């Protein structure tokens, strides 16, 4: 199948504006994650990370949060490598509750405050959500809260390609 064209175009746009890229992640590094019970890691995601240097970059959007009392503040996530993705999807919550139910955490908040960047695995250009660690330990309830935009979650982008094309991006913190 390959990388969906909309995502490939978004990645190309992202890396033309990024000062310094992250790291390429070889496909075989995802084998443990792919072998995990209930795993559904899209082949195109593995191909994307093997072709484009995503690992370590920071990506995000500006948000307004009336509850927290801020406007146009950046919410940034570190795009993980294979080891970080394995950890946040199989050993940490909420990723470990969402992963077997058709979602994959791509990275975590740059301040390591317990928020992760999550996408559905059943789409060629999925939406992305921010999900905090303390939303729920019940996978069905967690998914419902996430999809409805309930407290502790937020839609970051309606599609991955939109986030890549027009979202905020920063080079990795360190090499």
Rosetta constraint file for C-alpha pairs under 8 A:
AtomPair CA 1 CA 44 HARMONIC 7.26 0.50
AtomPair CA 2 CA 43 HARMONIC 7.51 0.50
AtomPair CA 2 CA 44 HARMONIC 5.35 0.50
AtomPair CA 2 CA 47 HARMONIC 7.06 0.50
AtomPair CA 3 CA 7 HARMONIC 6.76 0.50
AtomPair CA 3 CA 8 HARMONIC 6.17 0.50
AtomPair CA 3 CA 44 HARMONIC 4.69 0.50
AtomPair CA 3 CA 45 HARMONIC 7.22 0.50
AtomPair CA 3 CA 47 HARMONIC 6.66 0.50
AtomPair CA 3 CA 48 HARMONIC 6.24 0.50
AtomPair CA 4 CA 8 HARMONIC 6.23 0.50
AtomPair CA 4 CA 44 HARMONIC 7.24 0.50
AtomPair CA 4 CA 124 HARMONIC 6.12 0.50
AtomPair CA 4 CA 125 HARMONIC 7.40 0.50
AtomPair CA 5 CA 9 HARMONIC 6.07 0.50
AtomPair CA 6 CA 10 HARMONIC 6.20 0.50
AtomPair CA 6 CA 125 HARMONIC 7.33 0.50
AtomPair CA 6 CA 161 HARMONIC 5.72 0.50
AtomPair CA 7 CA 11 HARMONIC 6.07 0.50
AtomPair CA 7 CA 125 HARMONIC 6.79 0.50
AtomPair CA 7 CA 160 HARMONIC 6.69 0.50
AtomPair CA 7 CA 161 HARMONIC 4.60 0.50
AtomPair CA 7 CA 164 HARMONIC 7.53 0.50
AtomPair CA 8 CA 12 HARMONIC 6.19 0.50
AtomPair CA 8 CA 48 HARMONIC 7.71 0.50
AtomPair CA 8 CA 161 HARMONIC 7.82 0.50
AtomPair CA 9 CA 13 HARMONIC 6.29 0.50
AtomPair CA 9 CA 161 HARMONIC 7.45 0.50
AtomPair CA 9 CA 165 HARMONIC 7.59 0.50
AtomPair CA 10 CA 14 HARMONIC 6.13 0.50
AtomPair CA 10 CA 161 HARMONIC 4.86 0.50
AtomPair CA 10 CA 162 HARMONIC 6.82 0.50
AtomPair CA 10 CA 163 HARMONIC 7.68 0.50
AtomPair CA 10 CA 164 HARMONIC 4.75 0.50
AtomPair CA 10 CA 165 HARMONIC 4.33 0.50
AtomPair CA 11 CA 15 HARMONIC 6.21 0.50
AtomPair CA 11 CA 52 HARMONIC 7.34 0.50
AtomPair CA 11 CA 161 HARMONIC 7.48 0.50
AtomPair CA 11 CA 164 HARMONIC 5.66 0.50
AtomPair CA 11 CA 165 HARMONIC 6.86 0.50
AtomPair CA 12 CA 16 HARMONIC 6.29 0.50
AtomPair CA 13 CA 17 HARMONIC 6.72 0.50
AtomPair CA 13 CA 164 HARMONIC 7.16 0.50
AtomPair CA 13 CA 165 HARMONIC 5.48 0.50
AtomPair CA 14 CA 18 HARMONIC 6.27 0.50
AtomPair CA 14 CA 164 HARMONIC 5.51 0.50
AtomPair CA 14 CA 165 HARMONIC 5.71 0.50
AtomPair CA 14 CA 166 HARMONIC 7.66 0.50
AtomPair CA 14 CA 169 HARMONIC 7.40 0.50
AtomPair CA 15 CA 19 HARMONIC 8.00 0.50
AtomPair CA 15 CA 21 HARMONIC 6.95 0.50
AtomPair CA 18 CA 169 HARMONIC 6.58 0.50
AtomPair CA 18 CA 170 HARMONIC 6.49 0.50
AtomPair CA 18 CA 171 HARMONIC 6.42 0.50
AtomPair CA 19 CA 170 HARMONIC 7.63 0.50
AtomPair CA 19 CA 171 HARMONIC 6.35 0.50
AtomPair CA 20 CA 171 HARMONIC 5.13 0.50
AtomPair CA 20 CA 172 HARMONIC 7.42 0.50
AtomPair CA 21 CA 53 HARMONIC 5.71 0.50
AtomPair CA 21 CA 54 HARMONIC 7.05 0.50
AtomPair CA 21 CA 57 HARMONIC 6.81 0.50
AtomPair CA 21 CA 171 HARMONIC 5.89 0.50
AtomPair CA 21 CA 172 HARMONIC 7.16 0.50
AtomPair CA 22 CA 53 HARMONIC 4.68 0.50
AtomPair CA 22 CA 54 HARMONIC 5.12 0.50
AtomPair CA 22 CA 55 HARMONIC 5.04 0.50
AtomPair CA 22 CA 56 HARMONIC 5.05 0.50
AtomPair CA 22 CA 57 HARMONIC 5.22 0.50
AtomPair CA 22 CA 171 HARMONIC 6.64 0.50
AtomPair CA 22 CA 172 HARMONIC 5.85 0.50
AtomPair CA 23 CA 52 HARMONIC 7.77 0.50
AtomPair CA 23 CA 53 HARMONIC 4.25 0.50
AtomPair CA 23 CA 54 HARMONIC 5.89 0.50
AtomPair CA 23 CA 55 HARMONIC 4.90 0.50
AtomPair CA 23 CA 56 HARMONIC 6.72 0.50
AtomPair CA 24 CA 49 HARMONIC 5.92 0.50
AtomPair CA 24 CA 50 HARMONIC 5.31 0.50
AtomPair CA 24 CA 51 HARMONIC 6.61 0.50
AtomPair CA 24 CA 52 HARMONIC 5.96 0.50
AtomPair CA 24 CA 53 HARMONIC 4.24 0.50
AtomPair CA 24 CA 54 HARMONIC 6.51 0.50
AtomPair CA 24 CA 55 HARMONIC 6.48 0.50
AtomPair CA 25 CA 29 HARMONIC 6.88 0.50
AtomPair CA 25 CA 49 HARMONIC 5.50 0.50
AtomPair CA 25 CA 50 HARMONIC 4.97 0.50
AtomPair CA 25 CA 53 HARMONIC 7.37 0.50
AtomPair CA 25 CA 55 HARMONIC 6.98 0.50
AtomPair CA 25 CA 81 HARMONIC 6.52 0.50
AtomPair CA 25 CA 82 HARMONIC 6.94 0.50
AtomPair CA 26 CA 30 HARMONIC 7.77 0.50
AtomPair CA 26 CA 46 HARMONIC 7.90 0.50
AtomPair CA 26 CA 49 HARMONIC 7.33 0.50
AtomPair CA 26 CA 50 HARMONIC 4.97 0.50
AtomPair CA 27 CA 31 HARMONIC 7.50 0.50
AtomPair CA 27 CA 46 HARMONIC 5.60 0.50
AtomPair CA 27 CA 47 HARMONIC 6.74 0.50
AtomPair CA 27 CA 49 HARMONIC 7.69 0.50
AtomPair CA 27 CA 50 HARMONIC 5.98 0.50
AtomPair CA 29 CA 82 HARMONIC 5.91 0.50
AtomPair CA 29 CA 83 HARMONIC 7.89 0.50
AtomPair CA 30 CA 34 HARMONIC 6.11 0.50
AtomPair CA 30 CA 46 HARMONIC 7.34 0.50
AtomPair CA 30 CA 82 HARMONIC 5.52 0.50
AtomPair CA 30 CA 86 HARMONIC 7.95 0.50
AtomPair CA 31 CA 35 HARMONIC 6.04 0.50
AtomPair CA 32 CA 36 HARMONIC 6.33 0.50
AtomPair CA 32 CA 86 HARMONIC 7.56 0.50
AtomPair CA 33 CA 39 HARMONIC 7.02 0.50
AtomPair CA 33 CA 41 HARMONIC 7.76 0.50
AtomPair CA 33 CA 82 HARMONIC 7.82 0.50
AtomPair CA 33 CA 85 HARMONIC 7.86 0.50
AtomPair CA 33 CA 86 HARMONIC 5.43 0.50
AtomPair CA 34 CA 39 HARMONIC 5.66 0.50
AtomPair CA 34 CA 40 HARMONIC 6.85 0.50
AtomPair CA 34 CA 41 HARMONIC 6.02 0.50
AtomPair CA 35 CA 39 HARMONIC 6.74 0.50
AtomPair CA 36 CA 90 HARMONIC 7.85 0.50
AtomPair CA 37 CA 100 HARMONIC 7.34 0.50
AtomPair CA 38 CA 99 HARMONIC 7.39 0.50
AtomPair CA 38 CA 100 HARMONIC 4.47 0.50
AtomPair CA 38 CA 101 HARMONIC 7.45 0.50
AtomPair CA 39 CA 99 HARMONIC 6.59 0.50
AtomPair CA 39 CA 100 HARMONIC 5.67 0.50
AtomPair CA 39 CA 102 HARMONIC 7.85 0.50
AtomPair CA 40 CA 99 HARMONIC 7.70 0.50
AtomPair CA 40 CA 100 HARMONIC 7.40 0.50
AtomPair CA 40 CA 102 HARMONIC 6.40 0.50
AtomPair CA 40 CA 103 HARMONIC 7.79 0.50
AtomPair CA 40 CA 121 HARMONIC 6.59 0.50
AtomPair CA 41 CA 45 HARMONIC 7.23 0.50
AtomPair CA 41 CA 46 HARMONIC 7.70 0.50
AtomPair CA 41 CA 104 HARMONIC 7.22 0.50
AtomPair CA 41 CA 121 HARMONIC 6.64 0.50
AtomPair CA 42 CA 46 HARMONIC 6.84 0.50
AtomPair CA 42 CA 121 HARMONIC 6.11 0.50
AtomPair CA 42 CA 122 HARMONIC 7.93 0.50
AtomPair CA 43 CA 47 HARMONIC 6.26 0.50
AtomPair CA 44 CA 48 HARMONIC 5.94 0.50
AtomPair CA 45 CA 49 HARMONIC 6.30 0.50
AtomPair CA 46 CA 50 HARMONIC 6.21 0.50
AtomPair CA 47 CA 51 HARMONIC 6.16 0.50
AtomPair CA 48 CA 52 HARMONIC 5.87 0.50
AtomPair CA 49 CA 53 HARMONIC 6.39 0.50
AtomPair CA 49 CA 54 HARMONIC 6.07 0.50
AtomPair CA 49 CA 55 HARMONIC 7.48 0.50
AtomPair CA 54 CA 79 HARMONIC 6.31 0.50
AtomPair CA 54 CA 80 HARMONIC 7.75 0.50
AtomPair CA 54 CA 81 HARMONIC 7.92 0.50
AtomPair CA 55 CA 78 HARMONIC 7.86 0.50
AtomPair CA 55 CA 79 HARMONIC 5.37 0.50
AtomPair CA 55 CA 80 HARMONIC 5.15 0.50
AtomPair CA 55 CA 81 HARMONIC 4.77 0.50
AtomPair CA 56 CA 78 HARMONIC 5.74 0.50
AtomPair CA 56 CA 79 HARMONIC 5.34 0.50
AtomPair CA 56 CA 80 HARMONIC 5.92 0.50
AtomPair CA 56 CA 81 HARMONIC 6.95 0.50
AtomPair CA 56 CA 171 HARMONIC 7.51 0.50
AtomPair CA 56 CA 172 HARMONIC 4.89 0.50
AtomPair CA 56 CA 173 HARMONIC 7.50 0.50
AtomPair CA 57 CA 78 HARMONIC 5.70 0.50
AtomPair CA 57 CA 79 HARMONIC 5.61 0.50
AtomPair CA 57 CA 169 HARMONIC 7.20 0.50
AtomPair CA 57 CA 170 HARMONIC 6.03 0.50
AtomPair CA 57 CA 171 HARMONIC 4.97 0.50
AtomPair CA 57 CA 172 HARMONIC 4.44 0.50
AtomPair CA 57 CA 173 HARMONIC 7.71 0.50
AtomPair CA 58 CA 76 HARMONIC 6.07 0.50
AtomPair CA 58 CA 77 HARMONIC 5.28 0.50
AtomPair CA 58 CA 78 HARMONIC 4.46 0.50
AtomPair CA 58 CA 79 HARMONIC 6.10 0.50
AtomPair CA 58 CA 110 HARMONIC 7.43 0.50
AtomPair CA 58 CA 168 HARMONIC 7.98 0.50
AtomPair CA 58 CA 169 HARMONIC 5.53 0.50
AtomPair CA 58 CA 170 HARMONIC 4.95 0.50
AtomPair CA 58 CA 171 HARMONIC 6.27 0.50
AtomPair CA 58 CA 172 HARMONIC 6.36 0.50
AtomPair CA 59 CA 76 HARMONIC 5.40 0.50
AtomPair CA 59 CA 77 HARMONIC 5.35 0.50
AtomPair CA 59 CA 78 HARMONIC 6.53 0.50
AtomPair CA 59 CA 79 HARMONIC 7.08 0.50
AtomPair CA 59 CA 167 HARMONIC 6.76 0.50
AtomPair CA 59 CA 168 HARMONIC 5.50 0.50
AtomPair CA 59 CA 169 HARMONIC 4.50 0.50
AtomPair CA 59 CA 170 HARMONIC 6.49 0.50
AtomPair CA 60 CA 74 HARMONIC 6.73 0.50
AtomPair CA 60 CA 75 HARMONIC 5.42 0.50
AtomPair CA 60 CA 76 HARMONIC 4.27 0.50
AtomPair CA 60 CA 77 HARMONIC 5.97 0.50
AtomPair CA 60 CA 156 HARMONIC 7.59 0.50
AtomPair CA 60 CA 163 HARMONIC 7.38 0.50
AtomPair CA 60 CA 167 HARMONIC 5.70 0.50
AtomPair CA 60 CA 168 HARMONIC 4.97 0.50
AtomPair CA 60 CA 169 HARMONIC 6.52 0.50
AtomPair CA 61 CA 74 HARMONIC 5.50 0.50
AtomPair CA 61 CA 75 HARMONIC 5.59 0.50
AtomPair CA 61 CA 76 HARMONIC 6.76 0.50
AtomPair CA 61 CA 156 HARMONIC 6.85 0.50
AtomPair CA 61 CA 163 HARMONIC 7.76 0.50
AtomPair CA 61 CA 167 HARMONIC 5.36 0.50
AtomPair CA 61 CA 168 HARMONIC 5.43 0.50
AtomPair CA 62 CA 72 HARMONIC 4.94 0.50
AtomPair CA 62 CA 73 HARMONIC 4.99 0.50
AtomPair CA 62 CA 74 HARMONIC 4.14 0.50
AtomPair CA 62 CA 75 HARMONIC 6.04 0.50
AtomPair CA 62 CA 168 HARMONIC 7.73 0.50
AtomPair CA 63 CA 71 HARMONIC 6.40 0.50
AtomPair CA 63 CA 72 HARMONIC 4.89 0.50
AtomPair CA 63 CA 73 HARMONIC 5.38 0.50
AtomPair CA 63 CA 74 HARMONIC 6.22 0.50
AtomPair CA 63 CA 75 HARMONIC 6.84 0.50
AtomPair CA 64 CA 70 HARMONIC 5.74 0.50
AtomPair CA 64 CA 71 HARMONIC 4.11 0.50
AtomPair CA 64 CA 72 HARMONIC 5.13 0.50
AtomPair CA 64 CA 73 HARMONIC 6.53 0.50
AtomPair CA 65 CA 69 HARMONIC 5.88 0.50
AtomPair CA 65 CA 70 HARMONIC 5.43 0.50
AtomPair CA 65 CA 71 HARMONIC 6.30 0.50
AtomPair CA 66 CA 70 HARMONIC 6.24 0.50
AtomPair CA 66 CA 71 HARMONIC 7.57 0.50
AtomPair CA 74 CA 168 HARMONIC 7.90 0.50
AtomPair CA 75 CA 109 HARMONIC 7.64 0.50
AtomPair CA 76 CA 109 HARMONIC 5.93 0.50
AtomPair CA 76 CA 110 HARMONIC 5.93 0.50
AtomPair CA 76 CA 168 HARMONIC 7.81 0.50
AtomPair CA 77 CA 107 HARMONIC 6.03 0.50
AtomPair CA 77 CA 108 HARMONIC 5.17 0.50
AtomPair CA 77 CA 109 HARMONIC 4.27 0.50
AtomPair CA 77 CA 110 HARMONIC 5.10 0.50
AtomPair CA 77 CA 116 HARMONIC 7.31 0.50
AtomPair CA 77 CA 117 HARMONIC 6.70 0.50
AtomPair CA 78 CA 107 HARMONIC 5.30 0.50
AtomPair CA 78 CA 108 HARMONIC 5.54 0.50
AtomPair CA 78 CA 109 HARMONIC 6.18 0.50
AtomPair CA 78 CA 110 HARMONIC 5.53 0.50
AtomPair CA 78 CA 172 HARMONIC 7.96 0.50
AtomPair CA 79 CA 106 HARMONIC 5.81 0.50
AtomPair CA 79 CA 107 HARMONIC 4.48 0.50
AtomPair CA 79 CA 108 HARMONIC 7.08 0.50
AtomPair CA 80 CA 84 HARMONIC 5.24 0.50
AtomPair CA 80 CA 85 HARMONIC 5.62 0.50
AtomPair CA 80 CA 106 HARMONIC 5.92 0.50
AtomPair CA 80 CA 107 HARMONIC 4.73 0.50
AtomPair CA 80 CA 108 HARMONIC 7.49 0.50
AtomPair CA 81 CA 85 HARMONIC 6.13 0.50
AtomPair CA 82 CA 86 HARMONIC 6.08 0.50
AtomPair CA 83 CA 87 HARMONIC 6.27 0.50
AtomPair CA 84 CA 88 HARMONIC 6.16 0.50
AtomPair CA 84 CA 107 HARMONIC 7.38 0.50
AtomPair CA 85 CA 89 HARMONIC 5.92 0.50
AtomPair CA 85 CA 105 HARMONIC 6.51 0.50
AtomPair CA 85 CA 106 HARMONIC 6.10 0.50
AtomPair CA 85 CA 107 HARMONIC 6.59 0.50
AtomPair CA 86 CA 90 HARMONIC 5.83 0.50
AtomPair CA 86 CA 91 HARMONIC 7.62 0.50
AtomPair CA 87 CA 91 HARMONIC 5.15 0.50
AtomPair CA 87 CA 92 HARMONIC 6.41 0.50
AtomPair CA 88 CA 92 HARMONIC 4.90 0.50
AtomPair CA 88 CA 93 HARMONIC 7.05 0.50
AtomPair CA 88 CA 94 HARMONIC 7.98 0.50
AtomPair CA 88 CA 95 HARMONIC 5.47 0.50
AtomPair CA 88 CA 96 HARMONIC 6.87 0.50
AtomPair CA 88 CA 105 HARMONIC 6.61 0.50
AtomPair CA 88 CA 107 HARMONIC 7.66 0.50
AtomPair CA 89 CA 93 HARMONIC 7.64 0.50
AtomPair CA 89 CA 94 HARMONIC 7.91 0.50
AtomPair CA 89 CA 95 HARMONIC 4.34 0.50
AtomPair CA 89 CA 96 HARMONIC 4.72 0.50
AtomPair CA 89 CA 97 HARMONIC 7.95 0.50
AtomPair CA 89 CA 98 HARMONIC 7.68 0.50
AtomPair CA 89 CA 99 HARMONIC 5.72 0.50
AtomPair CA 89 CA 104 HARMONIC 6.58 0.50
AtomPair CA 89 CA 105 HARMONIC 6.00 0.50
AtomPair CA 90 CA 95 HARMONIC 6.70 0.50
AtomPair CA 90 CA 96 HARMONIC 4.59 0.50
AtomPair CA 90 CA 99 HARMONIC 7.35 0.50
AtomPair CA 91 CA 95 HARMONIC 7.78 0.50
AtomPair CA 91 CA 96 HARMONIC 5.97 0.50
AtomPair CA 92 CA 96 HARMONIC 5.65 0.50
AtomPair CA 93 CA 97 HARMONIC 6.41 0.50
AtomPair CA 93 CA 133 HARMONIC 5.66 0.50
AtomPair CA 93 CA 137 HARMONIC 7.63 0.50
AtomPair CA 94 CA 98 HARMONIC 6.45 0.50
AtomPair CA 94 CA 131 HARMONIC 7.33 0.50
AtomPair CA 94 CA 132 HARMONIC 7.19 0.50
AtomPair CA 94 CA 133 HARMONIC 5.18 0.50
AtomPair CA 94 CA 134 HARMONIC 7.51 0.50
AtomPair CA 94 CA 135 HARMONIC 7.78 0.50
AtomPair CA 94 CA 136 HARMONIC 7.58 0.50
AtomPair CA 94 CA 137 HARMONIC 7.11 0.50
AtomPair CA 95 CA 99 HARMONIC 5.73 0.50
AtomPair CA 95 CA 104 HARMONIC 7.07 0.50
AtomPair CA 95 CA 105 HARMONIC 5.95 0.50
AtomPair CA 95 CA 116 HARMONIC 7.68 0.50
AtomPair CA 95 CA 118 HARMONIC 7.95 0.50
AtomPair CA 96 CA 100 HARMONIC 7.28 0.50
AtomPair CA 97 CA 101 HARMONIC 7.37 0.50
AtomPair CA 97 CA 137 HARMONIC 6.91 0.50
AtomPair CA 97 CA 138 HARMONIC 7.22 0.50
AtomPair CA 97 CA 139 HARMONIC 5.14 0.50
AtomPair CA 98 CA 102 HARMONIC 6.76 0.50
AtomPair CA 98 CA 103 HARMONIC 5.44 0.50
AtomPair CA 98 CA 104 HARMONIC 7.05 0.50
AtomPair CA 98 CA 139 HARMONIC 6.10 0.50
AtomPair CA 98 CA 142 HARMONIC 7.73 0.50
AtomPair CA 98 CA 143 HARMONIC 7.16 0.50
AtomPair CA 99 CA 103 HARMONIC 4.80 0.50
AtomPair CA 99 CA 104 HARMONIC 5.24 0.50
AtomPair CA 99 CA 105 HARMONIC 7.43 0.50
AtomPair CA 101 CA 139 HARMONIC 7.55 0.50
AtomPair CA 102 CA 120 HARMONIC 5.82 0.50
AtomPair CA 102 CA 121 HARMONIC 5.37 0.50
AtomPair CA 102 CA 122 HARMONIC 6.74 0.50
AtomPair CA 103 CA 118 HARMONIC 6.51 0.50
AtomPair CA 103 CA 119 HARMONIC 5.50 0.50
AtomPair CA 103 CA 120 HARMONIC 4.30 0.50
AtomPair CA 103 CA 121 HARMONIC 5.29 0.50
AtomPair CA 104 CA 118 HARMONIC 5.54 0.50
AtomPair CA 104 CA 119 HARMONIC 5.56 0.50
AtomPair CA 104 CA 120 HARMONIC 6.41 0.50
AtomPair CA 104 CA 121 HARMONIC 6.59 0.50
AtomPair CA 105 CA 116 HARMONIC 6.34 0.50
AtomPair CA 105 CA 117 HARMONIC 5.47 0.50
AtomPair CA 105 CA 118 HARMONIC 4.23 0.50
AtomPair CA 105 CA 119 HARMONIC 6.47 0.50
AtomPair CA 106 CA 116 HARMONIC 7.49 0.50
AtomPair CA 106 CA 117 HARMONIC 5.61 0.50
AtomPair CA 106 CA 118 HARMONIC 5.95 0.50
AtomPair CA 106 CA 119 HARMONIC 7.38 0.50
AtomPair CA 107 CA 116 HARMONIC 5.73 0.50
AtomPair CA 107 CA 117 HARMONIC 5.34 0.50
AtomPair CA 107 CA 118 HARMONIC 7.63 0.50
AtomPair CA 108 CA 112 HARMONIC 6.55 0.50
AtomPair CA 108 CA 114 HARMONIC 7.32 0.50
AtomPair CA 108 CA 115 HARMONIC 5.79 0.50
AtomPair CA 108 CA 116 HARMONIC 4.10 0.50
AtomPair CA 108 CA 117 HARMONIC 5.86 0.50
AtomPair CA 109 CA 113 HARMONIC 6.45 0.50
AtomPair CA 109 CA 114 HARMONIC 6.93 0.50
AtomPair CA 109 CA 115 HARMONIC 5.26 0.50
AtomPair CA 109 CA 116 HARMONIC 5.75 0.50
AtomPair CA 109 CA 117 HARMONIC 7.44 0.50
AtomPair CA 114 CA 132 HARMONIC 5.65 0.50
AtomPair CA 114 CA 133 HARMONIC 5.09 0.50
AtomPair CA 115 CA 130 HARMONIC 6.42 0.50
AtomPair CA 115 CA 131 HARMONIC 5.45 0.50
AtomPair CA 115 CA 132 HARMONIC 4.18 0.50
AtomPair CA 115 CA 133 HARMONIC 5.92 0.50
AtomPair CA 116 CA 130 HARMONIC 5.64 0.50
AtomPair CA 116 CA 131 HARMONIC 5.48 0.50
AtomPair CA 116 CA 132 HARMONIC 6.47 0.50
AtomPair CA 116 CA 133 HARMONIC 7.79 0.50
AtomPair CA 117 CA 128 HARMONIC 6.63 0.50
AtomPair CA 117 CA 129 HARMONIC 5.72 0.50
AtomPair CA 117 CA 130 HARMONIC 4.91 0.50
AtomPair CA 117 CA 131 HARMONIC 6.69 0.50
AtomPair CA 118 CA 128 HARMONIC 5.51 0.50
AtomPair CA 118 CA 129 HARMONIC 5.14 0.50
AtomPair CA 118 CA 130 HARMONIC 6.31 0.50
AtomPair CA 118 CA 131 HARMONIC 7.14 0.50
AtomPair CA 119 CA 126 HARMONIC 6.09 0.50
AtomPair CA 119 CA 127 HARMONIC 5.90 0.50
AtomPair CA 119 CA 128 HARMONIC 4.64 0.50
AtomPair CA 119 CA 129 HARMONIC 6.38 0.50
AtomPair CA 120 CA 126 HARMONIC 5.74 0.50
AtomPair CA 120 CA 127 HARMONIC 6.84 0.50
AtomPair CA 120 CA 128 HARMONIC 7.46 0.50
AtomPair CA 121 CA 126 HARMONIC 7.26 0.50
AtomPair CA 122 CA 126 HARMONIC 7.58 0.50
AtomPair CA 125 CA 159 HARMONIC 5.45 0.50
AtomPair CA 125 CA 160 HARMONIC 5.61 0.50
AtomPair CA 125 CA 161 HARMONIC 6.48 0.50
AtomPair CA 126 CA 158 HARMONIC 7.17 0.50
AtomPair CA 126 CA 159 HARMONIC 5.00 0.50
AtomPair CA 126 CA 160 HARMONIC 5.72 0.50
AtomPair CA 127 CA 155 HARMONIC 7.45 0.50
AtomPair CA 127 CA 156 HARMONIC 7.67 0.50
AtomPair CA 127 CA 157 HARMONIC 5.69 0.50
AtomPair CA 127 CA 158 HARMONIC 4.38 0.50
AtomPair CA 127 CA 159 HARMONIC 4.20 0.50
AtomPair CA 127 CA 160 HARMONIC 5.94 0.50
AtomPair CA 128 CA 155 HARMONIC 6.12 0.50
AtomPair CA 128 CA 156 HARMONIC 5.41 0.50
AtomPair CA 128 CA 157 HARMONIC 5.28 0.50
AtomPair CA 128 CA 158 HARMONIC 6.50 0.50
AtomPair CA 128 CA 159 HARMONIC 6.51 0.50
AtomPair CA 128 CA 160 HARMONIC 6.47 0.50
AtomPair CA 129 CA 146 HARMONIC 7.29 0.50
AtomPair CA 129 CA 153 HARMONIC 6.80 0.50
AtomPair CA 129 CA 154 HARMONIC 5.55 0.50
AtomPair CA 129 CA 155 HARMONIC 4.49 0.50
AtomPair CA 129 CA 156 HARMONIC 5.05 0.50
AtomPair CA 129 CA 157 HARMONIC 7.08 0.50
AtomPair CA 130 CA 152 HARMONIC 7.96 0.50
AtomPair CA 130 CA 153 HARMONIC 5.31 0.50
AtomPair CA 130 CA 154 HARMONIC 5.15 0.50
AtomPair CA 130 CA 155 HARMONIC 6.39 0.50
AtomPair CA 130 CA 156 HARMONIC 6.23 0.50
AtomPair CA 131 CA 135 HARMONIC 7.46 0.50
AtomPair CA 131 CA 146 HARMONIC 6.97 0.50
AtomPair CA 131 CA 152 HARMONIC 6.00 0.50
AtomPair CA 131 CA 153 HARMONIC 4.50 0.50
AtomPair CA 131 CA 154 HARMONIC 6.82 0.50
AtomPair CA 132 CA 152 HARMONIC 5.25 0.50
AtomPair CA 132 CA 153 HARMONIC 6.29 0.50
AtomPair CA 134 CA 152 HARMONIC 7.50 0.50
AtomPair CA 135 CA 142 HARMONIC 6.59 0.50
AtomPair CA 135 CA 151 HARMONIC 7.48 0.50
AtomPair CA 135 CA 152 HARMONIC 5.70 0.50
AtomPair CA 135 CA 153 HARMONIC 7.77 0.50
AtomPair CA 136 CA 141 HARMONIC 6.75 0.50
AtomPair CA 136 CA 142 HARMONIC 5.32 0.50
AtomPair CA 137 CA 142 HARMONIC 6.98 0.50
AtomPair CA 138 CA 142 HARMONIC 5.89 0.50
AtomPair CA 139 CA 143 HARMONIC 6.09 0.50
AtomPair CA 140 CA 144 HARMONIC 6.24 0.50
AtomPair CA 141 CA 145 HARMONIC 6.12 0.50
AtomPair CA 142 CA 146 HARMONIC 6.08 0.50
AtomPair CA 143 CA 147 HARMONIC 6.06 0.50
AtomPair CA 144 CA 148 HARMONIC 6.12 0.50
AtomPair CA 145 CA 149 HARMONIC 6.05 0.50
AtomPair CA 145 CA 150 HARMONIC 4.78 0.50
AtomPair CA 145 CA 151 HARMONIC 7.39 0.50
AtomPair CA 145 CA 153 HARMONIC 7.27 0.50
AtomPair CA 146 CA 150 HARMONIC 6.03 0.50
AtomPair CA 146 CA 153 HARMONIC 5.42 0.50
AtomPair CA 146 CA 154 HARMONIC 6.98 0.50
AtomPair CA 149 CA 153 HARMONIC 5.65 0.50
AtomPair CA 149 CA 154 HARMONIC 5.28 0.50
AtomPair CA 149 CA 155 HARMONIC 6.65 0.50
AtomPair CA 150 CA 154 HARMONIC 7.34 0.50
AtomPair CA 156 CA 163 HARMONIC 7.96 0.50
AtomPair CA 157 CA 162 HARMONIC 6.71 0.50
AtomPair CA 157 CA 163 HARMONIC 5.84 0.50
AtomPair CA 158 CA 162 HARMONIC 7.23 0.50
AtomPair CA 159 CA 163 HARMONIC 6.61 0.50
AtomPair CA 160 CA 164 HARMONIC 6.20 0.50
AtomPair CA 161 CA 165 HARMONIC 5.95 0.50
AtomPair CA 162 CA 166 HARMONIC 5.87 0.50
AtomPair CA 162 CA 167 HARMONIC 7.12 0.50
AtomPair CA 163 CA 167 HARMONIC 4.58 0.50
AtomPair CA 163 CA 168 HARMONIC 7.90 0.50
